[in-house]
């Protein structure tokens, strides 16, 4: 699928993906900022506050009415971590003009609303509206505190925190409670003004409209945006290889253990690492699923993920407390199988099929395409789904084994029960 990237001015870029297959146009406007502990919570709170209203549409009721006039267009705030950067801002969608009775200018209407939300928030006495700040701060704190309720996700989060301590990749994209709780309307307003004047703005469009029309439509977003100096995107820091694995045990009131394991990868052939990890634990035909879970019944679930931008692999599993060592040993045994090339032809064939289907499906969703390309931009890459798929399908067994041999155990995080910890 074609992608055109245009620099509209210093620190403002438009990524344009023409797609006649969709009946809706997808437009996003997001700031790209380095992920830092002291600003992550501010940015997450800020875009939620900005979504509450703007000078032209000062509350959710008036904003919803304006979107209804655009045939039910949708605007939502979004906060993401991609590599070591934080993406925060808005995503919007509206049906294409070709499907509007009598025609219309929905793209322009949606772009105008995005510009209003970003550049003209609701102010009281020169500050962001205190009611909105207080309300959204409470919502954000609730979201941060509730993360512990999903123990599987929580264990993965804690693994990355410990594994990448001192690195931006280990930080939460929505901040931490201690950093968010003290935020006031005054401090958030100062942060908003500073971010508007210095952050890189990434605009994205996917749909049927021509590039020239999209460029003209987003002009309202730029019209009142302060001019800022060009900022380069730094590549993710290389994660140092540990001489000895870090082991973290945490006790909570849980009935099922969560074993998360992190691996560093000292290999530049990331396409080979990607294929290797697919065979290792990324699908239901992988070694972790078929052996650790199905054959040996050591885990309720077992899967692995490849963090391409940081060249890390993480394994997530749910186990009985007593099976900690057995499950860990078997996870490492399956990795050893990958290093030795102990797999059947159907395992590689199945992995290639999953990779092909996964990359092709990205182009079936305007939202997934946006997420893909924003991830590429934030990590300083210029791949397309098609190019990544072709590169992965060309990986040979020899390259897979070489990639596996570059994988080393880095961090073990085990969430166990309080009674189990006491016994230990």
C-alpha positions as CSV (number, residue, x, y, z in Angstrom):
1,X,0.0,0.0,0.0
2,X,1.4,3.4,-1.0
3,X,2.5,5.8,1.7
4,X,3.5,9.5,1.1
5,X,5.2,11.5,3.8
6,X,5.1,15.3,3.6
7,X,6.8,17.9,5.7
8,X,4.3,20.7,6.1
9,X,6.7,22.9,8.1
10,X,9.4,22.5,10.8
11,X,8.2,19.9,13.3
12,X,4.9,19.2,11.5
13,X,4.5,16.2,9.2
14,X,1.7,14.5,7.3
15,X,1.6,10.8,6.5
16,X,-0.8,10.1,3.7
17,X,-2.1,6.6,2.8
18,X,-4.6,6.6,-0.1
19,X,-7.1,3.8,0.2
20,X,-10.3,3.6,-1.8
21,X,-11.3,0.3,-0.1
22,X,-12.6,2.2,3.0
23,X,-15.9,4.0,3.1
24,X,-14.6,6.2,5.9
25,X,-11.7,8.6,6.1
26,X,-9.3,8.3,9.1
27,X,-7.5,11.4,10.3
28,X,-5.3,11.7,13.4
29,X,-3.3,14.6,15.0
30,X,-0.8,13.5,17.6
31,X,2.2,15.0,19.3
32,X,5.4,12.8,19.4
33,X,7.4,13.4,22.5
34,X,10.2,11.5,24.2
35,X,8.7,9.3,26.9
36,X,9.8,10.6,30.3
37,X,8.6,9.8,33.8
38,X,8.0,13.5,34.7
39,X,5.9,14.2,31.6
40,X,4.1,11.0,30.7
41,X,1.2,11.6,33.2
42,X,1.0,15.2,32.2
43,X,0.5,14.3,28.5
44,X,-2.0,11.5,29.2
45,X,-4.0,13.9,31.3
46,X,-3.7,16.8,28.9
47,X,-5.3,15.1,25.9
48,X,-8.2,13.9,28.0
49,X,-8.8,17.4,29.2
50,X,-8.6,18.8,25.7
51,X,-11.2,16.3,24.5
52,X,-13.7,17.7,27.0
53,X,-14.3,20.8,24.8
54,X,-12.9,23.8,23.1
55,X,-13.6,27.5,22.6
56,X,-16.1,26.9,19.8
57,X,-17.6,23.8,21.4
58,X,-17.1,24.3,25.2
59,X,-18.5,21.0,26.5
60,X,-19.2,17.4,25.4
61,X,-22.8,18.1,24.5
62,X,-21.9,20.9,22.0
63,X,-19.0,18.9,20.7
64,X,-21.2,15.8,20.2
65,X,-23.8,18.0,18.4
66,X,-21.1,19.3,16.0
67,X,-20.0,15.7,15.3
68,X,-23.5,14.6,14.7
69,X,-23.8,17.3,12.0
70,X,-20.9,15.5,10.3
71,X,-23.0,12.4,10.0
72,X,-21.8,10.9,13.2
73,X,-18.1,11.6,12.9
74,X,-16.0,10.4,15.8
75,X,-13.1,12.0,17.7
76,X,-11.3,10.4,20.6
77,X,-8.1,11.2,22.5
78,X,-5.4,8.6,22.4
79,X,-2.1,7.9,24.4
80,X,0.4,5.3,23.3
81,X,4.0,4.2,23.8
82,X,5.9,3.4,20.6
83,X,9.6,2.6,21.1
84,X,10.8,5.2,23.6
85,X,8.4,7.9,22.5
86,X,4.9,8.8,23.7
87,X,2.2,9.6,21.1
88,X,-0.7,11.6,22.4
89,X,-3.5,13.5,20.7
90,X,-6.6,12.7,18.8
91,X,-7.9,10.2,16.2
92,X,-11.0,10.9,14.1
93,X,-13.0,9.2,11.5
94,X,-15.9,10.2,9.2
95,X,-17.7,8.6,6.3
96,X,-16.3,9.6,2.9
97,X,-18.1,12.4,1.0
98,X,-18.9,10.0,-1.8
99,X,-21.4,8.2,0.6
100,X,-23.0,11.4,1.9
101,X,-26.4,12.2,0.4
102,X,-25.9,15.3,-1.7
103,X,-22.2,15.4,-1.1
104,X,-20.4,17.2,1.7
105,X,-17.1,18.4,3.3
106,X,-16.8,16.1,6.2
107,X,-13.0,15.9,6.1
108,X,-12.7,19.6,6.4
109,X,-15.2,19.7,9.2
110,X,-13.4,17.0,11.2
111,X,-10.0,18.7,10.7
112,X,-11.4,22.0,11.9
113,X,-12.7,20.3,15.1
114,X,-9.2,18.7,15.7
115,X,-7.6,22.1,15.3
116,X,-10.0,23.7,17.8
117,X,-9.4,21.0,20.4
118,X,-5.6,21.3,20.1
119,X,-5.2,25.0,19.8
120,X,-8.3,26.5,21.5
121,X,-9.1,24.7,24.8
122,X,-11.7,25.9,27.2
123,X,-10.0,28.4,29.6
124,X,-11.1,30.0,32.8
125,X,-9.0,33.0,34.0
126,X,-6.3,32.0,31.5
127,X,-6.1,28.4,32.8
128,X,-7.4,25.1,31.5
129,X,-10.9,24.7,33.1
130,X,-10.3,23.4,36.6
131,X,-13.5,21.3,36.6
132,X,-12.2,19.4,33.5
133,X,-8.7,19.0,35.0
134,X,-9.9,17.7,38.3
135,X,-12.4,15.3,36.7
136,X,-9.9,13.8,34.2
137,X,-7.2,13.6,36.8
138,X,-9.5,11.4,38.9
139,X,-10.2,9.2,35.8
140,X,-6.5,8.9,35.0
141,X,-5.6,8.0,38.6
142,X,-8.4,5.3,38.6
143,X,-6.9,3.9,35.3
144,X,-3.4,3.8,36.8
145,X,-4.6,2.1,40.0
146,X,-6.8,-0.4,38.2
147,X,-3.8,-1.7,36.2
148,X,-3.1,-4.2,39.0
149,X,-6.5,-5.8,38.6
150,X,-5.4,-7.5,35.3
151,X,-2.6,-9.6,36.7
152,X,-1.4,-10.9,33.4
153,X,-1.0,-7.4,32.0
154,X,0.4,-6.2,35.3
155,X,3.1,-8.9,35.4
156,X,4.2,-7.9,31.8
157,X,4.3,-4.3,32.9
158,X,6.4,-5.1,36.0
159,X,8.7,-7.2,33.9
160,X,9.5,-4.3,31.5
161,X,9.8,-1.9,34.5
162,X,12.5,-4.1,36.1
163,X,14.1,-5.2,32.9
164,X,14.4,-1.7,31.4
165,X,14.9,0.2,34.7
166,X,16.7,3.5,33.8
167,X,15.4,3.2,30.2
168,X,12.4,5.0,28.7
169,X,11.0,1.7,27.4
170,X,10.3,0.6,31.0
171,X,8.0,3.6,31.7
172,X,4.2,3.6,31.6
173,X,2.7,5.5,28.8
174,X,0.1,7.1,31.1
175,X,2.4,7.9,34.0
176,X,2.4,6.9,37.6
177,X,0.1,7.8,40.5
178,X,2.8,9.8,42.3
179,X,3.4,12.0,39.3
180,X,-0.3,12.5,38.3
181,X,-1.8,13.2,41.7
182,X,-0.1,16.6,42.2
183,X,-1.1,18.0,38.8
184,X,-3.2,21.2,39.0
185,X,-4.9,23.4,36.4
186,X,-2.0,25.8,36.8
187,X,0.8,23.2,36.2
188,X,-1.1,21.5,33.4
189,X,-1.7,24.8,31.6
190,X,2.1,25.6,31.8
191,X,2.8,22.1,30.4
192,X,0.3,22.5,27.6
193,X,1.8,25.8,26.5
194,X,5.3,24.4,26.6
195,X,4.3,21.2,24.7
196,X,2.4,23.2,22.0
197,X,5.5,25.3,21.4
198,X,8.1,22.5,21.2
199,X,6.6,19.1,20.3
200,X,6.6,17.5,17.0
201,X,3.1,17.1,15.5
202,X,2.3,14.1,13.4
203,X,-0.7,14.2,11.1
204,X,-2.0,11.1,9.5
205,X,-4.7,10.5,6.9
206,X,-6.0,7.2,5.3
207,X,-8.9,7.3,2.9
208,X,-10.2,8.4,-0.5
209,X,-9.4,12.1,-0.5
210,X,-6.6,13.4,-2.6
211,X,-3.3,14.5,-1.0
212,X,-3.9,18.2,-2.0
213,X,-7.3,18.2,-0.3
214,X,-6.0,16.6,2.8
215,X,-3.1,19.1,3.0
216,X,-5.6,22.0,2.7
217,X,-8.0,20.4,5.2
218,X,-5.4,20.2,8.0
219,X,-4.5,23.9,7.6
220,X,-6.8,24.9,10.5
221,X,-4.7,22.6,12.8
222,X,-1.6,24.5,11.8
223,X,-3.1,28.0,11.6
224,X,-2.8,28.8,15.4
225,X,-0.1,26.2,16.3
226,X,3.1,27.9,17.5
227,X,6.0,27.5,15.2
228,X,8.7,25.2,16.8
229,X,12.2,24.2,15.9
230,X,12.7,20.9,14.1
231,X,13.3,18.0,16.4
232,X,14.9,14.7,15.3
233,X,13.7,11.3,16.3
234,X,16.3,9.5,18.3
235,X,16.7,5.7,17.8
236,X,15.8,3.5,20.8
237,X,18.7,2.9,23.2
238,X,20.3,-0.4,22.9
239,X,19.4,-2.6,25.9
240,X,22.6,-3.8,27.6
241,X,23.1,-7.5,27.9
242,X,23.3,-8.7,31.6
243,X,26.1,-10.9,32.8
244,X,23.6,-12.5,35.3
245,X,19.8,-12.6,35.0
246,X,17.8,-10.4,37.3
247,X,15.2,-12.3,39.4
248,X,12.3,-10.4,40.9
249,X,9.6,-12.1,43.1
250,X,6.5,-10.2,44.2
251,X,3.8,-11.5,46.5
252,X,0.2,-10.5,46.2
253,X,-3.2,-12.0,47.0
254,X,-3.4,-14.2,43.9
255,X,-4.4,-17.8,43.3
256,X,-2.4,-18.2,40.1
257,X,1.2,-17.4,39.6
258,X,2.4,-15.1,36.8
259,X,5.8,-16.0,35.4
260,X,7.1,-13.3,33.0
261,X,10.6,-13.8,31.4
262,X,12.6,-11.2,29.5
263,X,15.3,-11.9,27.0
264,X,17.8,-9.6,25.4
265,X,18.8,-10.2,21.7
266,X,22.3,-9.4,20.5
267,X,21.4,-9.7,16.8
268,X,21.0,-7.1,14.1
269,X,19.0,-9.5,11.9
270,X,15.6,-8.4,13.3
271,X,13.6,-10.1,10.5
272,X,15.2,-13.4,11.6
273,X,14.5,-12.7,15.3
274,X,10.9,-11.9,14.4
275,X,10.4,-15.3,12.6
276,X,12.3,-17.1,15.4
277,X,10.0,-15.6,18.0
278,X,6.9,-16.5,16.0
279,X,8.0,-20.1,16.0
280,X,9.0,-19.9,19.7
281,X,5.9,-18.5,21.3
282,X,3.8,-16.1,19.2
283,X,1.1,-18.4,17.9
284,X,-1.0,-21.4,18.9
285,X,1.3,-23.6,16.8
286,X,4.4,-22.3,18.6
287,X,6.7,-24.4,20.8
288,X,5.6,-22.7,24.0
289,X,2.0,-23.3,23.4
290,X,2.2,-26.8,22.1
291,X,4.8,-28.1,24.6
292,X,4.8,-26.0,27.8
293,X,1.0,-25.6,27.8
294,X,-0.5,-28.4,25.8
295,X,1.9,-31.4,26.1
296,X,3.3,-30.8,29.6
297,X,0.4,-28.8,31.1
298,X,2.8,-26.6,33.0
299,X,1.0,-23.4,32.2
300,X,-2.5,-22.1,31.8
301,X,-1.2,-20.0,29.0
302,X,2.2,-19.4,27.5
303,X,3.2,-16.9,24.8
304,X,6.0,-14.7,23.7
305,X,6.3,-11.2,22.1
306,X,9.0,-9.6,20.1
307,X,9.7,-5.9,20.9
308,X,11.3,-5.1,17.6
309,X,12.3,-1.5,18.4
310,X,14.3,-2.6,21.5
311,X,15.3,-6.0,20.3
312,X,13.8,-7.8,23.3
313,X,11.6,-10.9,23.7
314,X,9.2,-11.3,26.6
315,X,7.4,-14.5,27.7
316,X,4.1,-14.4,29.5
317,X,2.7,-17.4,31.4
318,X,0.2,-18.3,34.1
319,X,1.2,-21.2,36.3
320,X,0.6,-23.1,39.5
321,X,3.0,-21.7,42.2
322,X,4.6,-25.1,42.6
323,X,5.5,-25.3,38.9
324,X,7.7,-22.2,38.8
325,X,11.0,-24.0,38.3
326,X,9.6,-26.6,35.9
327,X,7.9,-24.0,33.8
328,X,10.9,-21.8,33.7
329,X,13.2,-24.7,32.8
330,X,10.9,-25.8,30.0
331,X,10.6,-22.3,28.5
332,X,14.4,-22.2,28.4
333,X,14.4,-25.7,26.9
334,X,12.2,-24.7,24.1
335,X,14.4,-21.7,23.4
336,X,17.4,-24.2,23.2
337,X,15.4,-26.2,20.6
338,X,15.3,-23.0,18.5
339,X,19.0,-22.5,18.9
340,X,19.7,-26.1,17.8
341,X,17.2,-26.1,14.9
342,X,15.1,-28.8,16.5
343,X,11.8,-28.1,14.7
344,X,9.7,-29.7,12.0
345,X,9.2,-28.2,8.6
346,X,5.5,-27.6,9.4
347,X,6.5,-25.3,12.3
348,X,8.4,-23.0,10.0
349,X,5.7,-23.2,7.3
350,X,3.0,-22.4,9.9
351,X,4.9,-19.5,11.2
352,X,5.4,-18.0,7.8
353,X,1.6,-18.4,7.1
354,X,0.8,-16.6,10.3
355,X,3.2,-13.8,9.5
356,X,1.8,-13.4,6.0
357,X,-1.8,-13.3,7.3
358,X,-1.0,-10.9,10.1
359,X,0.7,-8.4,7.9
360,X,-1.9,-8.6,5.2
361,X,-4.7,-8.0,7.7
362,X,-3.1,-4.6,8.7
363,X,-4.2,-3.2,5.4
364,X,-7.8,-4.2,6.2
365,X,-8.2,-1.6,8.9
366,X,-7.6,2.1,8.6
367,X,-7.0,2.2,12.3
368,X,-4.4,-0.6,12.3
369,X,-2.6,1.1,9.4
370,X,-2.4,4.3,11.4
371,X,-1.1,2.4,14.4
372,X,1.5,0.7,12.2
373,X,2.8,3.8,10.5
374,X,2.9,5.8,13.7
375,X,4.9,3.0,15.2
376,X,7.3,3.2,12.3
377,X,7.7,6.9,12.6
378,X,8.3,6.9,16.4
379,X,11.0,4.3,16.1
380,X,12.7,5.9,13.1
381,X,11.8,3.1,10.6
382,X,10.4,3.4,7.1
383,X,9.0,-0.1,6.5
384,X,5.6,-1.0,5.0
385,X,3.5,-4.0,6.1
386,X,4.3,-5.5,2.7
387,X,8.1,-5.0,2.9
388,X,8.2,-6.4,6.5
389,X,6.2,-9.4,5.3
390,X,8.5,-10.1,2.3
391,X,11.6,-9.8,4.5
392,X,10.2,-12.2,7.1
393,X,9.2,-14.8,4.5
394,X,12.7,-14.7,3.0
395,X,14.3,-15.7,6.3
396,X,16.1,-19.1,6.1
397,X,16.4,-21.7,8.8
398,X,20.1,-20.9,9.2
399,X,19.3,-17.3,10.0
400,X,16.6,-18.4,12.5
401,X,19.1,-20.5,14.4
402,X,21.7,-17.7,14.4
403,X,19.1,-15.3,15.8
404,X,18.0,-17.8,18.5
405,X,21.7,-18.2,19.6
406,X,21.9,-14.4,20.1
407,X,19.0,-14.6,22.7
408,X,20.1,-14.5,26.4
409,X,18.1,-14.6,29.6
410,X,17.8,-11.1,31.1
411,X,15.1,-10.9,33.7
412,X,12.7,-13.2,35.5
413,X,9.6,-11.7,37.2
414,X,7.4,-14.0,39.2
415,X,4.1,-12.9,40.8
416,X,3.3,-15.4,43.5
417,X,0.9,-15.7,46.4
418,X,1.6,-14.3,49.8
419,X,1.5,-17.7,51.5
420,X,3.9,-19.1,48.9
421,X,6.3,-16.3,49.5
422,X,6.2,-16.9,53.3
423,X,7.0,-20.6,52.8
424,X,9.9,-19.7,50.6
